[in-house]
């Protein structure tokens, strides 16, 4: 999950579609007021 390009909302990315990952030195953008723990509990996306 994260943000992409010019989109402000949080998005989910399918890891099985990724071929590689690279760590960048540019800082990430966190949406104002975003809290990961609150998001996970509210959305239940990770409740398998």
N, CA, C and O atoms as a Tripos MOL2 file, in Angstrom:
@<TRIPOS>MOLECULE
protein
  192   191    48     0     0
PROTEIN
NO_CHARGES

@<TRIPOS>ATOM
      1 N           0.8340   -1.1560    0.0000 N.3       1 UNK1
      2 CA          0.0000    0.0000    0.0000 C.3       1 UNK1
      3 C           0.8850    1.2250    0.0000 C.2       1 UNK1
      4 O           2.0050    1.1950    0.5090 O.2       1 UNK1
      5 N           0.3870    2.2880   -0.5630 N.am      2 UNK2
      6 CA          1.1510    3.5200   -0.6380 C.3       2 UNK2
      7 C           0.4300    4.5130   -1.5280 C.2       2 UNK2
      8 O          -0.7300    4.3160   -1.8900 O.2       2 UNK2
      9 N           1.1240    5.5740   -1.8740 N.am      3 UNK3
     10 CA          0.5790    6.5540   -2.8040 C.3       3 UNK3
     11 C           1.3670    6.4460   -4.1020 C.2       3 UNK3
     12 O           2.4900    5.9410   -4.1140 O.2       3 UNK3
     13 N           0.7840    6.9140   -5.1780 N.am      4 UNK4
     14 CA          1.4400    6.8130   -6.4800 C.3       4 UNK4
     15 C           1.3130    8.1220   -7.2380 C.2       4 UNK4
     16 O           0.2290    8.6940   -7.3510 O.2       4 UNK4
     17 N           2.4190    8.5720   -7.7430 N.am      5 UNK5
     18 CA          2.5000    9.7580   -8.5910 C.3       5 UNK5
     19 C           1.6860   10.9170   -8.0370 C.2       5 UNK5
     20 O           1.9790   11.4230   -6.9530 O.2       5 UNK5
     21 N           0.6730   11.3380   -8.7690 N.am      6 UNK6
     22 CA         -0.0970   12.5230   -8.3730 C.3       6 UNK6
     23 C          -1.3620   12.1970   -7.5890 C.2       6 UNK6
     24 O          -2.1910   13.0790   -7.3660 O.2       6 UNK6
     25 N          -1.5240   10.9380   -7.1660 N.am      7 UNK7
     26 CA         -2.7100   10.5460   -6.4080 C.3       7 UNK7
     27 C          -2.4590   10.7360   -4.9230 C.2       7 UNK7
     28 O          -1.4230   10.3130   -4.4110 O.2       7 UNK7
     29 N          -3.3830   11.3600   -4.2320 N.am      8 UNK8
     30 CA         -3.2090   11.6150   -2.8000 C.3       8 UNK8
     31 C          -3.7090   10.4610   -1.9440 C.2       8 UNK8
     32 O          -3.2180   10.2540   -0.8340 O.2       8 UNK8
     33 N          -4.6910    9.7000   -2.4560 N.am      9 UNK9
     34 CA         -5.2720    8.6410   -1.6420 C.3       9 UNK9
     35 C          -4.3540    7.4160   -1.5940 C.2       9 UNK9
     36 O          -3.5290    7.1930   -2.4800 O.2       9 UNK9
     37 N          -4.5260    6.6450   -0.5440 N.am     10 UNK10
     38 CA         -3.7390    5.4260   -0.3610 C.3      10 UNK10
     39 C          -4.2460    4.3710   -1.3330 C.2      10 UNK10
     40 O          -5.4520    4.2130   -1.5220 O.2      10 UNK10
     41 N          -3.3180    3.6530   -1.9440 N.am     11 UNK11
     42 CA         -3.6600    2.6080   -2.9090 C.3      11 UNK11
     43 C          -3.0110    1.2990   -2.4940 C.2      11 UNK11
     44 O          -2.0150    1.2850   -1.7700 O.2      11 UNK11
     45 N          -3.5890    0.2010   -2.9610 N.am     12 UNK12
     46 CA         -3.0220   -1.1230   -2.7150 C.3      12 UNK12
     47 C          -2.3630   -1.5930   -4.0030 C.2      12 UNK12
     48 O          -2.9180   -1.4240   -5.0890 O.2      12 UNK12
     49 N          -1.1890   -2.1780   -3.8810 N.am     13 UNK13
     50 CA         -0.4470   -2.6630   -5.0350 C.3      13 UNK13
     51 C          -0.3040   -4.1800   -4.9510 C.2      13 UNK13
     52 O          -0.0220   -4.7210   -3.8820 O.2      13 UNK13
     53 N          -0.4980   -4.8590   -6.0690 N.am     14 UNK14
     54 CA         -0.3800   -6.3190   -6.1140 C.3      14 UNK14
     55 C           1.0990   -6.6940   -6.2200 C.2      14 UNK14
     56 O           1.7240   -6.4910   -7.2600 O.2      14 UNK14
     57 N           1.6450   -7.2350   -5.1510 N.am     15 UNK15
     58 CA          3.0690   -7.5810   -5.1320 C.3      15 UNK15
     59 C           3.4240   -8.6370   -6.1640 C.2      15 UNK15
     60 O           4.5470   -8.6430   -6.6670 O.2      15 UNK15
     61 N           2.5070   -9.5240   -6.4930 N.am     16 UNK16
     62 CA          2.8240  -10.5690   -7.4640 C.3      16 UNK16
     63 C           3.0050  -10.0150   -8.8770 C.2      16 UNK16
     64 O           3.4740  -10.7310   -9.7620 O.2      16 UNK16
     65 N           2.6450   -8.7700   -9.0990 N.am     17 UNK17
     66 CA          2.8360   -8.1390  -10.4100 C.3      17 UNK17
     67 C           4.1410   -7.3530  -10.4950 C.2      17 UNK17
     68 O           4.5190   -6.9030  -11.5770 O.2      17 UNK17
     69 N           4.8160   -7.1860   -9.3960 N.am     18 UNK18
     70 CA          6.0690   -6.4270   -9.3830 C.3      18 UNK18
     71 C           7.2390   -7.3270   -9.7430 C.2      18 UNK18
     72 O           7.3050   -8.4820   -9.3230 O.2      18 UNK18
     73 N           8.1550   -6.7840  -10.5220 N.am     19 UNK19
     74 CA          9.3380   -7.5340  -10.9290 C.3      19 UNK19
     75 C          10.5660   -7.1560  -10.1180 C.2      19 UNK19
     76 O          11.4770   -7.9680   -9.9580 O.2      19 UNK19
     77 N          10.6010   -5.9430   -9.6090 N.am     20 UNK20
     78 CA         11.7600   -5.4820   -8.8480 C.3      20 UNK20
     79 C          11.3470   -4.2980   -7.9800 C.2      20 UNK20
     80 O          10.3160   -3.6630   -8.2050 O.2      20 UNK20
     81 N          12.1750   -4.0250   -6.9950 N.am     21 UNK21
     82 CA         11.9550   -2.8660   -6.1220 C.3      21 UNK21
     83 C          13.2820   -2.1560   -5.9330 C.2      21 UNK21
     84 O          14.3380   -2.7890   -5.9290 O.2      21 UNK21
     85 N          13.2290   -0.8550   -5.7770 N.am     22 UNK22
     86 CA         14.4370   -0.0730   -5.5920 C.3      22 UNK22
     87 C          14.1700    0.9810   -4.5200 C.2      22 UNK22
     88 O          13.1530    1.6720   -4.5640 O.2      22 UNK22
     89 N          15.0720    1.1000   -3.5730 N.am     23 UNK23
     90 CA         14.9370    2.1130   -2.5340 C.3      23 UNK23
     91 C          15.4550    3.4430   -3.0780 C.2      23 UNK23
     92 O          16.5730    3.5260   -3.5850 O.2      23 UNK23
     93 N          14.6330    4.4680   -2.9660 N.am     24 UNK24
     94 CA         15.0070    5.7940   -3.4470 C.3      24 UNK24
     95 C          15.3940    6.6860   -2.2800 C.2      24 UNK24
     96 O          15.0260    6.4230   -1.1350 O.2      24 UNK24
     97 N          16.1250    7.7250   -2.5740 N.am     25 UNK25
     98 CA         16.5290    8.6600   -1.5290 C.3      25 UNK25
     99 C          15.5290    9.7930   -1.3510 C.2      25 UNK25
    100 O          15.6800   10.6140   -0.4460 O.2      25 UNK25
    101 N          14.5190    9.8480   -2.1940 N.am     26 UNK26
    102 CA         13.5030   10.8870   -2.0570 C.3      26 UNK26
    103 C          12.5500   10.5080   -0.9280 C.2      26 UNK26
    104 O          12.2030    9.3370   -0.7790 O.2      26 UNK26
    105 N          12.1310   11.4740   -0.1410 N.am     27 UNK27
    106 CA         11.2260   11.1640    0.9760 C.3      27 UNK27
    107 C           9.8510   10.7410    0.4640 C.2      27 UNK27
    108 O           9.4120   11.1660   -0.6050 O.2      27 UNK27
    109 N           9.1910    9.9100    1.2380 N.am     28 UNK28
    110 CA          7.8420    9.4730    0.8630 C.3      28 UNK28
    111 C           6.8410   10.5620    1.2230 C.2      28 UNK28
    112 O           7.1190   11.4460    2.0350 O.2      28 UNK28
    113 N           5.6740   10.4770    0.6010 N.am     29 UNK29
    114 CA          4.5860   11.4040    0.9090 C.3      29 UNK29
    115 C           3.5570   10.6650    1.7420 C.2      29 UNK29
    116 O           3.0250    9.6460    1.3010 O.2      29 UNK29
    117 N           3.2740   11.1460    2.9110 N.am     30 UNK30
    118 CA          2.2420   10.5580    3.7660 C.3      30 UNK30
    119 C           1.0410   11.5010    3.7570 C.2      30 UNK30
    120 O           1.1860   12.6910    4.0340 O.2      30 UNK30
    121 N          -0.1500   10.9700    3.4390 N.am     31 UNK31
    122 CA         -1.3370   11.8310    3.4530 C.3      31 UNK31
    123 C          -1.5210   12.4560    4.8400 C.2      31 UNK31
    124 O          -1.2890   11.7890    5.8480 O.2      31 UNK31
    125 N          -1.9310   13.7140    4.9030 N.am     32 UNK32
    126 CA         -2.1290   14.3730    6.1960 C.3      32 UNK32
    127 C          -3.0920   13.5840    7.0830 C.2      32 UNK32
    128 O          -4.1740   13.1970    6.6410 O.2      32 UNK32
    129 N          -2.7010   13.3520    8.3180 N.am     33 UNK33
    130 CA         -3.5390   12.6540    9.2750 C.3      33 UNK33
    131 C          -3.5850   11.1450    9.1060 C.2      33 UNK33
    132 O          -4.3310   10.4730    9.8180 O.2      33 UNK33
    133 N          -2.7990   10.5900    8.1720 N.am     34 UNK34
    134 CA         -2.8290    9.1460    7.9310 C.3      34 UNK34
    135 C          -2.1410    8.3970    9.0620 C.2      34 UNK34
    136 O          -1.0470    8.7620    9.4900 O.2      34 UNK34
    137 N          -2.8000    7.3400    9.5420 N.am     35 UNK35
    138 CA         -2.2400    6.4800   10.5760 C.3      35 UNK35
    139 C          -2.4020    5.0390   10.0990 C.2      35 UNK35
    140 O          -3.5270    4.5770    9.9090 O.2      35 UNK35
    141 N          -1.2980    4.3270    9.9030 N.am     36 UNK36
    142 CA         -1.3240    2.9760    9.3540 C.3      36 UNK36
    143 C          -2.1630    2.0260   10.1970 C.2      36 UNK36
    144 O          -2.9970    1.2970    9.6600 O.2      36 UNK36
    145 N          -1.9560    2.0230   11.5010 N.am     37 UNK37
    146 CA         -2.6920    1.1060   12.3770 C.3      37 UNK37
    147 C          -4.1990    1.3520   12.3070 C.2      37 UNK37
    148 O          -4.9820    0.4040   12.2380 O.2      37 UNK37
    149 N          -4.5980    2.5990   12.3230 N.am     38 UNK38
    150 CA         -6.0180    2.9420   12.2300 C.3      38 UNK38
    151 C          -6.5820    2.5080   10.8810 C.2      38 UNK38
    152 O          -7.6930    1.9820   10.8120 O.2      38 UNK38
    153 N          -5.8290    2.7220    9.8220 N.am     39 UNK39
    154 CA         -6.2600    2.3480    8.4750 C.3      39 UNK39
    155 C          -6.4810    0.8420    8.3680 C.2      39 UNK39
    156 O          -7.5070    0.4010    7.8500 O.2      39 UNK39
    157 N          -5.5350    0.0620    8.8480 N.am     40 UNK40
    158 CA         -5.6360   -1.3970    8.7720 C.3      40 UNK40
    159 C          -6.8340   -1.8970    9.5710 C.2      40 UNK40
    160 O          -7.5760   -2.7570    9.0980 O.2      40 UNK40
    161 N          -7.0270   -1.3730   10.7620 N.am     41 UNK41
    162 CA         -8.1620   -1.8070   11.5860 C.3      41 UNK41
    163 C          -9.4970   -1.4230   10.9480 C.2      41 UNK41
    164 O         -10.4510   -2.1990   10.9970 O.2      41 UNK41
    165 N          -9.5690   -0.2590   10.3630 N.am     42 UNK42
    166 CA        -10.8210    0.2150    9.7810 C.3      42 UNK42
    167 C         -11.1490   -0.4810    8.4630 C.2      42 UNK42
    168 O         -12.3110   -0.7890    8.2000 O.2      42 UNK42
    169 N         -10.1500   -0.7280    7.6430 N.am     43 UNK43
    170 CA        -10.3830   -1.2800    6.3120 C.3      43 UNK43
    171 C         -10.4300   -2.8010    6.2810 C.2      43 UNK43
    172 O         -11.0630   -3.3720    5.3930 O.2      43 UNK43
    173 N          -9.7820   -3.4670    7.2170 N.am     44 UNK44
    174 CA         -9.7610   -4.9290    7.2960 C.3      44 UNK44
    175 C          -9.2650   -5.5960    6.0110 C.2      44 UNK44
    176 O          -9.6540   -6.7260    5.7150 O.2      44 UNK44
    177 N          -8.4170   -4.9140    5.2510 N.am     45 UNK45
    178 CA         -7.8830   -5.4970    4.0220 C.3      45 UNK45
    179 C          -6.9360   -6.6590    4.2990 C.2      45 UNK45
    180 O          -6.7410   -7.5240    3.4450 O.2      45 UNK45
    181 N          -6.3580   -6.6770    5.4700 N.am     46 UNK46
    182 CA         -5.3570   -7.6870    5.7720 C.3      46 UNK46
    183 C          -5.9080   -8.7900    6.6670 C.2      46 UNK46
    184 O          -5.1310   -9.5370    7.2620 O.2      46 UNK46
    185 N          -7.2100   -8.9100    6.7760 N.am     47 UNK47
    186 CA         -7.8280   -9.9430    7.6100 C.3      47 UNK47
    187 C          -8.1030  -11.1740    6.7480 C.2      47 UNK47
    188 O          -9.1950  -11.3350    6.2040 O.2      47 UNK47
    189 N          -7.1100  -12.0240    6.6340 N.am     48 UNK48
    190 CA         -7.2580  -13.2160    5.7860 C.3      48 UNK48
    191 C          -7.8260  -14.3240    6.5950 C.2      48 UNK48
    192 O          -8.0340  -15.4220    6.0780 O.2      48 UNK48
@<TRIPOS>BOND
     1     1     2 1
     2     2     3 1
     3     3     4 2
     4     3     5 am
     5     5     6 1
     6     6     7 1
     7     7     8 2
     8     7     9 am
     9     9    10 1
    10    10    11 1
    11    11    12 2
    12    11    13 am
    13    13    14 1
    14    14    15 1
    15    15    16 2
    16    15    17 am
    17    17    18 1
    18    18    19 1
    19    19    20 2
    20    19    21 am
    21    21    22 1
    22    22    23 1
    23    23    24 2
    24    23    25 am
    25    25    26 1
    26    26    27 1
    27    27    28 2
    28    27    29 am
    29    29    30 1
    30    30    31 1
    31    31    32 2
    32    31    33 am
    33    33    34 1
    34    34    35 1
    35    35    36 2
    36    35    37 am
    37    37    38 1
    38    38    39 1
    39    39    40 2
    40    39    41 am
    41    41    42 1
    42    42    43 1
    43    43    44 2
    44    43    45 am
    45    45    46 1
    46    46    47 1
    47    47    48 2
    48    47    49 am
    49    49    50 1
    50    50    51 1
    51    51    52 2
    52    51    53 am
    53    53    54 1
    54    54    55 1
    55    55    56 2
    56    55    57 am
    57    57    58 1
    58    58    59 1
    59    59    60 2
    60    59    61 am
    61    61    62 1
    62    62    63 1
    63    63    64 2
    64    63    65 am
    65    65    66 1
    66    66    67 1
    67    67    68 2
    68    67    69 am
    69    69    70 1
    70    70    71 1
    71    71    72 2
    72    71    73 am
    73    73    74 1
    74    74    75 1
    75    75    76 2
    76    75    77 am
    77    77    78 1
    78    78    79 1
    79    79    80 2
    80    79    81 am
    81    81    82 1
    82    82    83 1
    83    83    84 2
    84    83    85 am
    85    85    86 1
    86    86    87 1
    87    87    88 2
    88    87    89 am
    89    89    90 1
    90    90    91 1
    91    91    92 2
    92    91    93 am
    93    93    94 1
    94    94    95 1
    95    95    96 2
    96    95    97 am
    97    97    98 1
    98    98    99 1
    99    99   100 2
   100    99   101 am
   101   101   102 1
   102   102   103 1
   103   103   104 2
   104   103   105 am
   105   105   106 1
   106   106   107 1
   107   107   108 2
   108   107   109 am
   109   109   110 1
   110   110   111 1
   111   111   112 2
   112   111   113 am
   113   113   114 1
   114   114   115 1
   115   115   116 2
   116   115   117 am
   117   117   118 1
   118   118   119 1
   119   119   120 2
   120   119   121 am
   121   121   122 1
   122   122   123 1
   123   123   124 2
   124   123   125 am
   125   125   126 1
   126   126   127 1
   127   127   128 2
   128   127   129 am
   129   129   130 1
   130   130   131 1
   131   131   132 2
   132   131   133 am
   133   133   134 1
   134   134   135 1
   135   135   136 2
   136   135   137 am
   137   137   138 1
   138   138   139 1
   139   139   140 2
   140   139   141 am
   141   141   142 1
   142   142   143 1
   143   143   144 2
   144   143   145 am
   145   145   146 1
   146   146   147 1
   147   147   148 2
   148   147   149 am
   149   149   150 1
   150   150   151 1
   151   151   152 2
   152   151   153 am
   153   153   154 1
   154   154   155 1
   155   155   156 2
   156   155   157 am
   157   157   158 1
   158   158   159 1
   159   159   160 2
   160   159   161 am
   161   161   162 1
   162   162   163 1
   163   163   164 2
   164   163   165 am
   165   165   166 1
   166   166   167 1
   167   167   168 2
   168   167   169 am
   169   169   170 1
   170   170   171 1
   171   171   172 2
   172   171   173 am
   173   173   174 1
   174   174   175 1
   175   175   176 2
   176   175   177 am
   177   177   178 1
   178   178   179 1
   179   179   180 2
   180   179   181 am
   181   181   182 1
   182   182   183 1
   183   183   184 2
   184   183   185 am
   185   185   186 1
   186   186   187 1
   187   187   188 2
   188   187   189 am
   189   189   190 1
   190   190   191 1
   191   191   192 2
@<TRIPOS>SUBSTRUCTURE
     1 UNK1         2 RESIDUE 1 A UNK
     2 UNK2         6 RESIDUE 1 A UNK
     3 UNK3        10 RESIDUE 1 A UNK
     4 UNK4        14 RESIDUE 1 A UNK
     5 UNK5        18 RESIDUE 1 A UNK
     6 UNK6        22 RESIDUE 1 A UNK
     7 UNK7        26 RESIDUE 1 A UNK
     8 UNK8        30 RESIDUE 1 A UNK
     9 UNK9        34 RESIDUE 1 A UNK
    10 UNK10       38 RESIDUE 1 A UNK
    11 UNK11       42 RESIDUE 1 A UNK
    12 UNK12       46 RESIDUE 1 A UNK
    13 UNK13       50 RESIDUE 1 A UNK
    14 UNK14       54 RESIDUE 1 A UNK
    15 UNK15       58 RESIDUE 1 A UNK
    16 UNK16       62 RESIDUE 1 A UNK
    17 UNK17       66 RESIDUE 1 A UNK
    18 UNK18       70 RESIDUE 1 A UNK
    19 UNK19       74 RESIDUE 1 A UNK
    20 UNK20       78 RESIDUE 1 A UNK
    21 UNK21       82 RESIDUE 1 A UNK
    22 UNK22       86 RESIDUE 1 A UNK
    23 UNK23       90 RESIDUE 1 A UNK
    24 UNK24       94 RESIDUE 1 A UNK
    25 UNK25       98 RESIDUE 1 A UNK
    26 UNK26      102 RESIDUE 1 A UNK
    27 UNK27      106 RESIDUE 1 A UNK
    28 UNK28      110 RESIDUE 1 A UNK
    29 UNK29      114 RESIDUE 1 A UNK
    30 UNK30      118 RESIDUE 1 A UNK
    31 UNK31      122 RESIDUE 1 A UNK
    32 UNK32      126 RESIDUE 1 A UNK
    33 UNK33      130 RESIDUE 1 A UNK
    34 UNK34      134 RESIDUE 1 A UNK
    35 UNK35      138 RESIDUE 1 A UNK
    36 UNK36      142 RESIDUE 1 A UNK
    37 UNK37      146 RESIDUE 1 A UNK
    38 UNK38      150 RESIDUE 1 A UNK
    39 UNK39      154 RESIDUE 1 A UNK
    40 UNK40      158 RESIDUE 1 A UNK
    41 UNK41      162 RESIDUE 1 A UNK
    42 UNK42      166 RESIDUE 1 A UNK
    43 UNK43      170 RESIDUE 1 A UNK
    44 UNK44      174 RESIDUE 1 A UNK
    45 UNK45      178 RESIDUE 1 A UNK
    46 UNK46      182 RESIDUE 1 A UNK
    47 UNK47      186 RESIDUE 1 A UNK
    48 UNK48      190 RESIDUE 1 A UNK
